[in-house]
Amino acid sequence: MALDSGSATSQSGAVVTAPIAKRVPTERVHHGDVFTDEYEWLREKENPEVIAYLEAENAYTEAQTERLAPLREKLFEEIKGRIRETDMSLPTRRGDYWYYSRSFEGKQHGVHCRCPIADPGDWNPPTLAPDVEIPGEEVLLDENVLAEGHDFFSMGAFSLSRAGDLLAYSVDTSGDERFTLRIKDLRTGELLSDEISGIFYGATWSPDGTHLFYQTVDDAWRADKVWRHRVGTGHEADVLVFHEEDEAFSVGVGITHSKKYLVIGSSSKITSEDWILEADNPEGEFRVLMPRREGVEYSAEHAVIGGADKLLILHNDVVDGVKAVNFVLAVAPLDDPADMTVLIPHRDDVRLEGIDSFADKLVLSYRKDATPRIALWPLTADGLGELTDIDFGLSLFSAGLGGNPEWDLPMLRVAVTSFITPTRVYDYVPGTGELILRKEQEVVGGYNPDDYVQQRDWAVAEDGTRVPISLVMRRDAPAGPKPLLLYGYGSYESPIDPYFSVPRLSLMDRGMVFAVAHVRGGGELGRLWYDNGKMLTKKNTFTDFVAVARHLADTGVTAAGRIVADGGSAGGLLMGAVANLAPELFAGILTNVPFVDPLTSILDPSLPLTITEWDEWGNPLADKEVYEYMKSYAPYENVAAKDYPAILAITGLNDTRVMYVEPAKWVAKLRATKTGDSQLLLKTDMTSGHGGVSGRYEKIKETAFEFAWALDTVGLADA
């Protein structure tokens, strides 16, 4: 384990000491409870003293990890060397063109291109090679050009008009997730005069290409407004078409797959409401589908069934006296959405997640046995055919739809991956069930999945609940306890499904096991799995993770003190909580943009996203029980005089979701309070936001930094 001596010597010979943040006591009083916060002053982002402190932490982190520079460089080259740097994506047909992206060796960002189809009836994507000239190729957008001169660059929208003649795109160059939108005329290559700044992700075209719909956010970073922009007019003429005044709700805008209806969706964490408008009348008035009712979530998709326009509605309302917590799928007439007929009833062991509509088929996305799956439902002249699972011949996997922008298409683009299966993209042929492999994620230098094994295990939590665990390692890993990276998240019903990772190979090839704790609060086992890890049951998330770590140690997969725990954002809350609960189990804790000061944030409705989060955590302002419960697990409040594992916390100065101040305060308090000599490191990127650094090479460098630290923490730096 890396030790924190309180100082480190840099390569230049200078001694860099661990920063000690000054203490400025600030009282927080709620429900008769007084909490003295000595590091809240670090929230003053414009204060030069705060910036100096963060830079001092960065210098200390660099000095403490400088000896790992050769390993970092080796990992960087190793990971980069397994990636085809000059490459092309699989072409996707849209209208009269095949669309794809290119990457080039040495360039940080992608290049978006298209080439014309050879024949209207040809749905077989062309075989393209990076070094072969492509007839009729057009470069639509080169992100590298847009990123020039900026330390940070991210795309927010890349939206083509239905005719394929206009491209709306937006960029963020500060990391704060506010974007500037421009429109490019693909017929001339020129930018139109239209420019809209300060918008949120995405942009939706009307089918005739005359209007764009987009969202903006309020001061709390909540998407609260939908606007209509007429192409060729000034931003000041844009029309506000929807304003969500309820601070618990956020809005989005899109279009049905049929391109027949524009849809505005407004939702909180537990309630939703849709508004629709005929897409050929973009200046018309949106109308509500079904008025919101607290605790009822629904989403609607347009379909043509038996020659009639219908609405397909996924919802979790009460059906036959029973709350459909895992959702049902219903069909309803367009003019009376409430007149629903259930097509797929509720099941305790199946979570319905989505329905996609095409001219002659429907595709159901669902989850069973902690595995995401898809099934095809053909449309017949009379209605619906037989629902059939798409079988990929794998046991532990993730399956989903690929890019299918067209409404009427003979094949279906689907994708599958696992912890040891590089992502495979297929075209599925309805009727025959044939899967035509179009592209498989390449691992340069060769990769044999038989060299690795993945398996599912189960731990038993404190209350007797069985918690799934995913494990992946080299097949020739030695018997006995092994160093292990244990990842967890456990919030917002977000599942951690099997996925292939090229960088992960560098850990496993050095003898590390990778594991995922599928803790409550996530979505792996349906809505109840989520419900039992939120609000006043949130502690289940933390105790589940500890139970998984103990199970893996008790069964000899690893041992206490040989585990690095890993989680980011809300998963960073998990990391901070388990550091307090069971520090003896972990050699180290790695966390990105960690939500470690949740009570301070959720108590302040002026902070970004706070009010929308009350349905996830509870409202500690109004409810004393919620306040006391959150305070009992909040990592920052519960830092104690104990021997903590080594900790590496990474954040971004411009993060608008989990502000840099949370890990900054946490590390400062840990350093002032802990016993023992474990290493505490804070690394703040001074240009990025919640998503971390931008650019593929910068992201690989950041991964190499984290992996080098993790390997060193468990004694594998020289492996």
Order of alpha helices (4+ residues) and beta strands (2+ residues): beta-beta-beta-beta-alpha-alpha-beta-beta-beta-beta-beta-alpha-beta-beta-beta-beta-beta-beta-beta-beta-beta-beta-beta-beta-beta-beta-beta-beta-beta-beta-beta-beta-beta-beta-beta-beta-beta-beta-beta-beta-beta-alpha-beta-alpha-alpha-beta-alpha-beta-alpha-alpha-alpha-beta-alpha-beta-alpha
